[in-house]
Amino acid sequence: AIPSRRGDVPEELNNRITVDSFLRYMSFKLRNKTKTGVCDRTEEGSQEYVGELIPSGKVYQQKKDRKEVKRVGKRKRYMIRVEFAVPPPPQCVVEDLQDELFEALFEVAGSSGDPEIFELKVFDVLPAVCVYFRGLLLDTRRLLQQQQWDEDLRALCGDVSIAYAFENAANGCFRVRIKPRNEDNMGHCFLLRKTLSSVWRTATCAGLPIVKLEFYCHIRVACNMQQQQHIEKAHRLGTLHPIAKPYFCQLYSEDQTKVMDEQDKKDAEERERKAAEAERQKKLAAEATKAQQEQLAAEQQLKEQVIKKCQDMDGKLEKDEDIAYIFQLPHQPETMAAALGFCTEFGKGGMANLQRLAELGVVEYLCKAMTQHKQEDVALAGCSLTALFTTVTTKVQVTSDIDDVRKAIMKMGGAAPLVDALRDYLGSQVLVLAALTAIGGMASMEARTSLAQKGAIPQVFAAMEKYPDDKEVAASGIYSLRGLAQRASPEEQAKMLEVSTNFIPTNADEPVLLGRCYGLLGRLATLMDDAKKKIQSPGVLNGVDAAMKKHQDPVLKSGAVALLAALPDGDAFSGLVERGIVGTLAGVLQKFDPKEGQQLVLNACSILERLKDTEAVQKARADLEVPLKGALSAYGDAVKEKVEAVMAIFK
């Protein structure tokens, strides 16, 4: 209650209310328009008025209203909002304090046995945070800075969407009551408390520092007028609750029996609606689960049919439509492994089969499977098929703008997964061999850059060290290193030179491995001086000459010709004529493996062009013209320039 102002009494003394004058002030309250204030108890037991926070509604406005209130006062419903401070989390549990406070309110309000007194009913709980500032609530400077206050308060609360209101407070302060817009989400409430607790000591709003930060929760209960008076009296006497601060407000101005019944009816209808919605959602979820199970069962059956189809075809493709059928489940690794395995078996039948697969779109299926699935069976089938595709050197219309199979694999991202497969399954000797062969084929073109960036060179060395006694792994590893040598560091190139020179003396009876080593030496000779000096040594040249006479393997002949083509001008190169290199090249060009032929033709033409002034080349015209024309017919534009340059020698 606020006493009347007297000009001859200081404000501080006028605002003090003692217990002795309590009845006088209560009488004053009943005779005048009431306001709600907050009183704090002092150490001496007296009470001190500390400021009005929220004004109550006008209970007595006119005489006729007063009579009406007296007549139906016991049945008239009011909403009482009780505010209580909450210590910072996690020491305080809001729900526990709510129950404790409601029990205290119920004990104070009166016995539920009295038919004229309604029982208290919990309405809701509203969390809030109060930020205190020094100053007056109605200060014109605050009103002029409303926009600045809005920006600063929202910045203070971070990511939480808030609503706020200004209120009076004690000791020359005003406060801002802040609450999340979504009050039902307690997570937002605790996030707001956590955010403000960490920044309030250093933050300012509109230039004013924060004096104090308090956490509050409101509990609102429904009561009648008599209960309101009991609760207000208990609070003023300090017997309500140690931390509760009640504010009283009249919510309705009519008989609430009908209103509360309507509200209860609405609540019941809302509960029924929610229950019906929950039941509908449950039914929809059950139907979705059933449909998903049926779909999975159908897909499982189709998967089994696709795998069986791949097995029944037995490496033979009778209809082009079968390719689309076996690749219709790209998200299933088992079916993709089976489909790629069939394509591998079919591709082993010859170059025509590989070209047919490329034209039917198998290259795209291959690249997507290698990228999406990392299972061992998919990696093995994918690496094996990629190794076969790299041998296709003729033009094939893979897509509308790509007519080279290896280039298509590179463009569709099929090169990098080869390195992943080699790294992930280093313990599988079969997969390592397939991956090394595929990397070697892809590294012979622009894909060497992406392979080197992916870490292919260290992985190739690791595979060769893992299987030091396996000649096939060694040959495939050297084959890969030959293609990657241009993108290797000087240290890696030196290691390649060491590996290849160590293999040559001990593998004279292994033509494939020997040919791969010669090919790597020839490539390194174009990149580093040490390799160039190495291939000019008589020991290496004598070994190449002996190996070409001893073995007829196309891989060895291709590697040996590549080494000889890398010889610099000088005694070593000119001595090739005495070693009968022209006749050897004529024999090599007459019969060569299509997989190795293109590079062999280019290297052979390079040697012949450099020896064009020698008598041996002129005499070998009859032996060279026919195989050179055959090579031009087989490889077309890829060898056209070199072949025509050699043919021009004979004119």
C-alpha positions in Angstrom: 0.0 0.0 0.0 1.2 3.5 -0.7 0.3 6.1 2.0 -0.8 9.6 1.1 2.0 12.1 0.5 2.5 14.8 3.1 4.7 17.7 2.2 6.2 18.2 5.7 7.5 14.6 5.9 10.7 13.4 4.1 10.1 10.9 1.4 12.1 8.2 3.0 10.2 8.5 6.3 6.9 8.7 4.5 7.6 5.4 2.6 8.4 3.4 5.7 5.5 1.3 7.1 5.8 -0.1 10.5 3.9 -3.1 12.0 2.1 -0.8 14.4 0.4 1.2 11.6 -0.4 -1.9 9.5 -4.1 -1.8 10.2 -4.3 1.9 9.4 -2.7 1.3 6.0 -5.0 -1.7 5.3 -8.0 0.5 6.0 -6.5 3.1 3.7 -6.1 0.5 1.0 -9.8 -0.5 1.2 -11.0 3.1 1.0 -8.9 4.0 -2.0 -7.8 2.7 -5.4 -5.4 -0.1 -4.7 -1.9 -0.5 -6.1 0.4 -3.4 -5.8 3.8 -2.9 -4.3 6.7 -4.9 -2.8 7.8 -4.7 0.8 11.0 -6.1 2.2 11.4 -7.0 5.8 14.3 -5.3 7.7 16.5 -6.8 10.4 14.4 -5.1 13.0 11.2 -6.8 11.8 9.6 -3.8 10.3 8.6 -3.6 6.6 9.9 -1.1 4.1 8.2 -0.2 0.8 10.6 -0.6 -2.0 8.7 0.4 -5.1 5.7 -0.3 -7.3 6.3 -2.9 -10.0 3.0 -3.8 -11.7 -0.2 -1.9 -10.9 -3.2 -4.0 -10.2 -6.6 -3.6 -11.9 -9.1 -1.1 -10.6 -11.2 -3.2 -8.3 -13.4 -0.3 -6.9 -14.2 2.3 -9.6 -17.7 3.5 -8.7 -20.2 2.8 -5.9 -22.4 0.5 -8.0 -19.3 -1.5 -9.0 -18.3 -1.8 -5.3 -21.7 -3.2 -4.4 -21.5 -5.7 -7.2 -18.1 -6.8 -6.0 -19.3 -7.2 -2.5 -22.3 -9.3 -3.7 -20.4 -11.8 -5.8 -16.9 -11.4 -4.5 -16.4 -14.9 -3.3 -17.3 -16.4 -6.7 -15.4 -13.9 -8.7 -12.2 -15.3 -10.3 -8.8 -13.5 -10.3 -5.5 -14.5 -11.7 -2.6 -14.1 -9.2 0.9 -14.0 -10.6 3.5 -14.9 -8.0 7.1 -14.1 -8.8 10.0 -15.9 -7.2 13.7 -15.5 -7.7 15.6 -18.6 -9.0 19.3 -19.1 -8.2 21.6 -19.7 -11.2 21.4 -23.2 -12.7 21.9 -26.0 -12.0 21.3 -25.5 -8.3 17.6 -24.8 -8.7 15.0 -27.0 -10.3 12.1 -24.9 -11.4 9.5 -27.6 -11.2 10.4 -28.5 -7.5 10.2 -24.8 -6.5 6.9 -24.5 -8.3 5.3 -27.4 -6.3 6.7 -26.0 -3.1 5.3 -22.5 -3.7 1.9 -23.7 -4.8 1.6 -25.8 -1.6 2.3 -22.6 0.4 -0.3 -20.6 -1.6 -2.9 -23.3 -1.0 -2.3 -23.4 2.8 -2.6 -19.6 3.0 -5.6 -19.2 0.8 -8.0 -21.2 3.1 -9.6 -24.6 3.4 -11.0 -26.3 0.4 -13.9 -27.6 2.5 -15.6 -24.3 2.5 -18.1 -24.4 -0.3 -17.8 -20.6 -0.7 -14.0 -20.8 -1.4 -12.7 -22.2 -4.7 -9.7 -24.4 -4.7 -6.5 -22.9 -6.1 -5.6 -24.2 -9.6 -2.2 -24.0 -11.3 -2.4 -22.1 -14.5 1.1 -21.9 -16.0 4.8 -21.2 -15.2 6.6 -18.4 -17.1 10.4 -18.2 -16.8 12.0 -14.8 -17.1 15.2 -12.9 -16.5 15.4 -9.4 -15.0 18.3 -7.1 -15.8 18.6 -4.1 -13.5 19.9 -0.6 -14.5 20.4 2.5 -12.4 17.9 5.3 -13.2 14.2 6.1 -13.4 11.7 4.1 -15.5 10.1 7.2 -17.0 13.4 9.0 -17.8 12.9 10.8 -21.1 16.4 9.8 -22.2 15.4 6.2 -22.2 12.3 6.9 -24.2 14.3 8.7 -26.8 16.7 5.8 -27.1 14.1 3.1 -27.6 15.6 1.9 -30.8 19.1 1.7 -29.3 17.7 -0.2 -26.3 16.0 -2.7 -28.7 19.3 -3.3 -30.6 21.4 -3.6 -27.5 19.0 -6.0 -25.7 18.7 -8.3 -28.6 22.5 -8.3 -29.1 22.9 -9.1 -25.3 20.7 -12.2 -25.6 22.5 -13.7 -28.6 20.6 -16.2 -30.7 17.6 -16.4 -28.5 14.5 -14.6 -29.8 13.1 -12.5 -26.9 10.3 -10.3 -25.7 10.9 -7.7 -23.0 9.2 -5.0 -20.9 10.4 -2.2 -18.7 9.4 -2.1 -15.0 10.1 -0.1 -11.8 12.5 -1.5 -9.2 13.8 -0.5 -5.8 16.8 1.6 -4.8 16.6 4.1 -7.7 16.7 1.4 -10.4 14.5 0.1 -13.1 14.6 -3.3 -14.7 14.0 -5.0 -18.0 12.1 -8.3 -17.8 13.3 -10.6 -20.6 11.8 -13.9 -21.7 12.0 -16.1 -24.7 9.3 -15.7 -27.3 8.8 -19.5 -27.2 8.0 -19.8 -23.5 7.1 -23.5 -23.8 10.6 -24.4 -24.8 12.5 -24.7 -21.5 15.7 -25.2 -23.5 15.5 -21.6 -24.8 14.9 -20.4 -21.3 18.0 -22.0 -19.9 20.0 -21.0 -23.0 19.0 -17.4 -22.3 20.0 -17.7 -18.7 23.4 -19.1 -19.7 24.0 -16.4 -22.3 23.2 -13.5 -19.9 25.2 -15.0 -17.0 28.4 -15.0 -19.1 28.2 -11.4 -20.4 26.2 -9.2 -18.1 29.1 -7.9 -16.0 30.8 -6.2 -18.9 27.8 -5.4 -21.1 25.9 -2.1 -21.5 22.6 -1.1 -23.0 22.2 2.4 -24.4 25.3 3.4 -22.5 24.1 2.2 -19.1 26.0 -0.6 -17.2 24.0 -3.5 -15.8 23.7 -3.3 -12.0 22.3 -6.7 -11.2 21.0 -9.8 -12.9 18.2 -11.9 -11.4 16.4 -15.0 -12.7 12.7 -15.3 -12.0 9.8 -17.6 -12.7 6.2 -16.6 -12.5 3.5 -19.0 -11.3 -0.1 -17.9 -12.1 -3.0 -19.4 -10.2 -6.7 -18.8 -10.3 -8.4 -17.7 -7.0 -11.4 -15.7 -5.8 -11.3 -12.3 -4.1 -11.1 -13.7 -0.5 -8.2 -15.9 -1.4 -6.5 -12.9 -3.0 -6.7 -11.0 0.2 -5.4 -13.9 2.3 -2.4 -14.3 0.1 -1.7 -10.6 0.0 -1.9 -10.4 3.8 0.4 -13.4 4.2 3.0 -11.8 2.0 2.9 -8.5 3.8 3.3 -10.3 7.2 6.2 -12.3 5.7 4.6 -15.7 6.2 3.9 -16.6 2.5 7.3 -17.8 1.2 10.8 -16.6 1.8 11.5 -15.7 -1.8 8.1 -15.2 -3.3 7.0 -11.8 -4.5 3.2 -11.7 -5.4 1.6 -9.3 -7.8 -2.2 -9.3 -8.0 -4.1 -8.6 -11.1 -7.8 -9.0 -11.9 -8.1 -11.0 -15.1 -11.9 -11.2 -15.5 -14.8 -8.8 -14.6 -17.7 -11.3 -14.9 -18.8 -14.5 -13.3 -16.1 -17.0 -14.1 -18.1 -20.2 -13.7 -19.2 -20.1 -17.3 -15.8 -18.8 -18.5 -13.9 -21.6 -16.7 -16.3 -24.2 -18.0 -15.8 -23.0 -21.5 -12.1 -23.0 -21.0 -12.2 -26.6 -19.7 -14.3 -27.6 -22.7 -11.8 -26.0 -25.0 -8.9 -27.7 -23.2 -10.7 -31.1 -23.5 -11.3 -30.5 -27.2 -7.7 -29.6 -27.7 -6.6 -32.7 -25.8 -8.9 -34.8 -28.0 -7.6 -33.1 -31.1 -4.0 -33.8 -30.1 -4.8 -37.4 -29.2 -6.5 -37.9 -32.6 -3.5 -36.3 -34.4 -1.1 -38.5 -32.4 -3.2 -41.5 -33.4 -3.2 -40.4 -37.0 0.5 -39.9 -37.0 1.0 -43.3 -35.4 -1.1 -44.9 -38.1 0.8 -43.0 -40.9 4.1 -44.1 -39.4 2.9 -47.8 -39.3 1.8 -47.6 -42.9 5.1 -46.0 -43.9 7.0 -48.7 -42.0 5.0 -51.4 -43.7 5.5 -49.8 -47.2 9.2 -49.5 -46.5 9.4 -53.2 -45.4 7.6 -54.2 -48.6 9.9 -52.1 -50.7 12.9 -53.6 -49.0 11.6 -57.1 -49.6 10.9 -56.4 -53.3 14.4 -54.8 -53.7 16.0 -57.8 -52.0 14.2 -60.1 -54.4 15.3 -58.0 -57.4 18.9 -57.9 -56.1 19.0 -61.7 -56.0 17.6 -61.9 -59.5 20.2 -59.4 -60.8 23.1 -61.4 -59.2 21.7 -64.6 -60.6 21.4 -63.0 -64.1 25.1 -62.0 -64.0 26.0 -65.6 -63.1 23.8 -67.1 -65.8 25.1 -64.9 -68.6 28.5 -66.7 -68.1 30.6 -63.9 -69.7 28.4 -63.6 -72.8 26.3 -60.6 -73.6 23.5 -61.6 -76.0 21.3 -58.4 -75.7 22.4 -54.8 -75.1 19.4 -54.4 -72.7 21.0 -56.8 -70.3 23.5 -54.1 -69.3 20.8 -51.7 -68.2 19.1 -54.6 -66.3 22.2 -55.7 -64.3 23.1 -52.0 -63.4 19.5 -51.0 -62.3 20.5 -51.0 -58.5 23.5 -48.7 -58.3 23.0 -48.2 -54.6 23.5 -51.9 -53.8 27.2 -52.8 -53.6 26.5 -56.6 -54.1 24.7 -56.1 -57.4 27.3 -53.6 -58.6 30.1 -56.0 -57.8 28.4 -58.8 -59.7 27.7 -56.5 -62.7 31.2 -55.2 -62.9 32.5 -58.8 -62.5 30.5 -59.9 -65.5 31.7 -56.9 -67.6 35.3 -57.9 -66.7 34.8 -61.4 -67.9 33.1 -60.2 -71.0 35.8 -57.6 -71.7 38.5 -60.3 -71.5 37.1 -61.6 -74.8 38.8 -59.0 -76.9 39.0 -55.3 -77.9 35.6 -55.5 -79.6 33.9 -56.5 -76.4 35.5 -53.6 -74.5 34.4 -51.2 -77.2 30.8 -52.5 -77.0 30.8 -52.1 -73.2 32.1 -48.5 -73.5 29.4 -47.6 -76.0 26.7 -49.1 -73.7 27.6 -46.7 -70.9 29.5 -49.2 -68.7 32.3 -46.6 -68.1 29.8 -44.3 -66.2 28.5 -47.2 -64.1 32.1 -48.2 -63.3 33.1 -44.7 -62.1 30.0 -44.2 -60.0 30.4 -47.6 -58.4 34.0 -47.0 -57.5 33.2 -43.6 -56.1 30.1 -44.6 -54.0 31.1 -48.0 -52.8 34.3 -48.9 -51.0 33.7 -52.6 -50.3 36.4 -55.0 -51.3 34.4 -56.9 -53.9 33.4 -53.7 -55.7 37.0 -52.4 -55.6 38.4 -55.7 -57.0 35.8 -55.8 -59.9 36.2 -52.1 -60.6 40.1 -52.2 -60.7 40.0 -55.2 -62.9 37.6 -53.7 -65.4 39.5 -50.3 -65.4 42.7 -52.2 -66.2 41.0 -53.7 -69.2 39.5 -50.4 -70.4 43.0 -48.7 -70.3 44.1 -51.0 -73.1 41.5 -49.5 -75.5 43.5 -47.1 -77.6 41.1 -46.7 -80.5 38.4 -44.1 -80.6 35.1 -45.1 -78.9 32.2 -42.7 -78.5 31.8 -43.0 -74.8 29.8 -39.7 -74.4 28.7 -37.1 -76.9 32.0 -35.1 -76.4 34.5 -37.8 -75.4 35.8 -40.5 -77.8 38.6 -41.9 -75.6 37.9 -44.5 -72.9 40.8 -43.5 -70.6 39.9 -39.8 -70.9 36.3 -40.6 -70.0 37.3 -42.5 -66.9 39.5 -39.6 -65.8 36.7 -37.0 -66.5 34.1 -39.1 -64.5 36.4 -39.4 -61.5 37.3 -43.0 -61.9 41.1 -42.5 -61.4 41.3 -41.4 -57.8 39.3 -44.4 -56.4 42.1 -46.7 -57.7 44.5 -45.2 -55.2 41.9 -45.6 -52.4 41.4 -49.3 -53.3 45.2 -49.9 -53.3 45.6 -48.2 -49.9 42.5 -49.8 -48.2 43.1 -53.4 -49.3 46.9 -53.6 -49.3 46.5 -57.1 -47.7 44.7 -58.5 -50.8 47.3 -59.6 -53.3 44.8 -60.1 -56.1 43.3 -56.6 -55.6 46.8 -55.0 -55.4 47.8 -56.5 -58.7 44.6 -55.3 -60.4 44.9 -51.8 -58.9 48.6 -51.5 -59.9 47.7 -52.5 -63.5 44.8 -50.0 -63.7 47.0 -47.2 -62.2 49.7 -48.0 -64.8 47.2 -47.8 -67.6 45.6 -44.5 -66.4 49.0 -42.9 -65.6 50.1 -43.1 -69.3 47.9 -40.0 -69.9 46.8 -36.8 -68.2 45.4 -38.8 -65.2 48.9 -39.1 -63.9 48.5 -35.7 -62.3 45.4 -36.5 -60.2 46.8 -39.9 -59.3 50.1 -38.3 -58.0 48.1 -35.7 -56.1 46.1 -38.5 -54.5 49.3 -40.1 -53.2 49.7 -42.9 -55.8 53.5 -43.0 -55.8 54.0 -43.8 -52.1 51.2 -46.4 -52.3 52.9 -48.2 -55.2 56.2 -48.3 -53.3 54.3 -49.7 -50.3 52.6 -52.4 -52.4 56.0 -53.5 -53.9 57.5 -53.7 -50.5 54.6 -55.7 -49.2 55.1 -58.4 -51.8 58.9 -58.3 -52.7 59.0 -61.8 -54.1 55.9 -61.5 -56.4 57.1 -60.9 -60.0 53.7 -59.9 -61.2 53.2 -57.3 -58.5 56.8 -56.0 -59.2 56.1 -55.7 -62.9 52.8 -53.9 -62.4 54.4 -51.6 -59.9 57.2 -50.7 -62.3 54.5 -50.2 -65.0 52.7 -47.7 -62.7 55.9 -45.9 -61.7 56.7 -45.4 -65.4 53.5 -43.4 -65.9 53.9 -41.4 -62.7 57.6 -40.6 -63.1 56.8 -37.2 -64.7 54.9 -36.1 -61.5 57.4 -37.5 -59.0 59.7 -35.5 -56.8 63.5 -35.8 -57.3 63.7 -38.1 -54.3 61.0 -40.3 -55.7 62.6 -40.4 -59.1 65.9 -41.4 -57.5 64.1 -44.2 -55.7 62.5 -45.4 -59.0 66.0 -45.5 -60.6 67.3 -47.6 -57.8 64.4 -50.0 -57.9 64.6 -50.6 -61.6 68.4 -51.0 -61.8 68.2 -53.5 -58.9 65.6 -55.7 -60.7 67.4 -55.9 -64.0 70.5 -58.1 -63.1 68.4 -60.6 -61.1 65.4 -61.1 -63.5 67.0 -61.9 -66.9 64.5 -64.7 -67.3 61.5 -62.6 -66.5 60.7 -60.8 -69.8 57.7 -58.9 -68.6 59.4 -57.5 -65.5 62.6 -56.8 -67.5 60.6 -55.0 -70.2 58.9 -52.8 -67.5 62.2 -51.9 -66.0 63.7 -50.9 -69.4 60.6 -48.8 -70.0 61.0 -47.0 -66.6 64.7 -46.4 -67.3 63.8 -44.9 -70.6 61.3 -42.6 -69.0 63.6 -41.5 -66.2 66.4 -40.8 -68.8 64.3 -38.0 -70.1 63.8 -36.5 -66.6 67.2 -36.9 -64.8 70.9 -36.9 -65.7 71.7 -40.0 -63.5 69.3 -42.1 -65.5 70.6 -40.7 -68.8 74.2 -41.7 -67.9 73.0 -45.1 -66.7 71.4 -46.2 -70.0 74.5 -45.2 -72.0 76.7 -47.7 -70.1 77.8 -50.7 -72.1 76.4 -53.1 -69.5 72.9 -51.8 -69.9 73.1 -51.7 -73.7 74.5 -55.2 -74.0 71.8 -56.5 -71.6 69.1 -54.9 -73.8 70.6 -56.3 -77.0 70.7 -59.8 -75.4 67.2 -59.7 -74.0 65.7 -58.6 -77.4 67.4 -61.5 -79.1 66.5 -64.0 -76.3 62.8 -63.1 -75.7 60.0 -62.4 -78.1 57.6 -60.9 -75.4 55.9 -57.8 -76.7 56.2 -56.1 -73.3 60.0 -56.6 -73.3 60.4 -55.3 -76.8 58.3 -52.2 -76.1 60.3 -51.4 -73.0 63.7 -52.0 -74.7 62.7 -49.8 -77.7 61.6 -47.1 -75.2 65.1 -47.2 -73.5 66.9 -47.0 -76.8 64.8 -44.1 -78.0 65.8 -42.2 -74.8 69.6 -42.5 -75.6 71.1 -39.0 -76.3 73.1 -38.3 -79.5 76.6 -39.7 -79.2 78.6 -42.8 -79.5 76.1 -44.9 -77.6 73.3 -44.0 -80.0 75.3 -44.2 -83.2 76.6 -47.7 -82.0 73.1 -49.0 -82.4 73.6 -49.4 -86.1 76.4 -51.8 -85.5 74.2 -53.7 -83.1 71.7 -54.2 -86.0 69.0 -52.0 -84.5 67.3 -51.3 -87.8 66.7 -54.9 -88.6 65.5 -55.5 -85.0 63.0 -52.6 -85.3 61.7 -54.0 -88.6 61.0 -57.3 -87.0 59.4 -55.7 -84.0 57.1 -53.6 -86.1 56.0 -56.6 -88.2 54.4 -58.2 -85.2 53.5 -56.4 -82.0 50.8 -56.6 -79.3 48.0 -54.0 -79.8 48.1 -53.2 -76.1 51.8 -52.1 -76.3 51.9 -51.2 -80.0 51.1 -47.5 -80.0 54.0 -46.5 -77.8 56.3 -49.0 -79.5 55.6 -47.5 -82.9 56.2 -44.0 -81.7 59.6 -44.9 -80.1 60.7 -47.0 -83.1 59.9 -44.1 -85.5 61.8 -41.7 -83.3 64.9 -44.0 -83.6 64.6 -44.4 -87.3 64.1 -40.7 -87.9 67.3 -40.0 -86.0 69.2 -42.6 -88.1 67.8 -41.4 -91.4 71.2 -40.6 -92.8 72.6 -44.1 -92.3 72.8 -46.6 -95.1 71.1 -49.3 -92.9 67.9 -47.4 -92.8 67.8 -46.9 -96.6 68.4 -50.6 -97.2 65.6 -51.5 -94.8 62.9 -49.7 -96.8 61.3 -52.8 -98.1 61.1 -54.3 -94.6 59.8 -51.1 -92.9 57.2 -49.7 -95.3 54.6 -52.5 -94.9 54.6 -52.6 -91.0 54.6 -48.8 -90.9 51.5 -48.6 -93.0 49.9 -51.3 -90.9 50.7 -49.2 -87.7 49.2 -46.1 -89.4 46.1 -48.0 -90.2 45.8 -49.4 -86.6 46.4 -46.3 -84.6 45.5 -43.5 -87.0 46.2 -39.9 -85.8 48.0 -41.0 -82.7 51.1 -42.1 -84.8 50.4 -40.4 -88.1 53.0 -37.6 -87.7 55.8 -39.9 -86.7 55.1 -42.6 -89.3 54.9 -40.0 -92.2 58.2 -38.5 -91.1 59.9 -42.0 -91.4 58.1 -42.7 -94.7 59.5 -39.4 -96.1 63.0 -40.8 -95.6 62.4 -43.3 -98.4 61.2 -40.8 -101.0 
